[in-house]
Amino acid sequence: MLDLKMPGMMGLKTIQTIISLAQPAKVVLLSGNADPGVVQGAVKKGALGLIPKSLSMKSMMSVVDLVLSGQVFLPASEVVGQYTARPEDGKTLSQLAIDVLKLTSEGFTNKEIANCIGASEINVKMHMRNICRKLDARNRAHAVTIGIERQIV
């Protein structure tokens, strides 16, 4: 079981490394609140699903048995509906938005980013607002964290 909020976790990159090192062992994610994109990416990379921390011990044991048999488990209950309810719904970032997010992750200010991409500082702020909206981020730091987890930057 791999806890997504464990110190040192760096999103999908860490998950992929652990899955490859754990072979032939089975890896399943454990989280109280996981990003849907990270969960989907982890399953694509070989994780056998997600166990929400809110499950009862009896249910958790059943899920572990299921995963040990090689089946993928993604909860459908309302408690974890957020993990599967949001498909790739056109909320993709343009290359320019990815560039802005990458520069933000490198610590550039809006003014510096504007100079790099040949735009105004206001334009950069608008891009950051759209990036935050599309990634469901609370602020630019949260957007960078999500970008790293989803391997966008």
Secondary structure as UniProt FT lines:
FT   STRAND          2..3
FT   TURN            4..5
FT   TURN            7..8
FT   HELIX           12..22
FT   TURN            23..24
FT   STRAND          29..31
FT   HELIX           36..44
FT   TURN            45..46
FT   STRAND          49..52
FT   TURN            53..54
FT   HELIX           57..68
FT   TURN            69..70
FT   HELIX           78..80
FT   HELIX           81..84
FT   HELIX           95..105
FT   TURN            106..107
FT   HELIX           110..117
FT   HELIX           121..135
FT   HELIX           140..149
FT   TURN            150..151
//
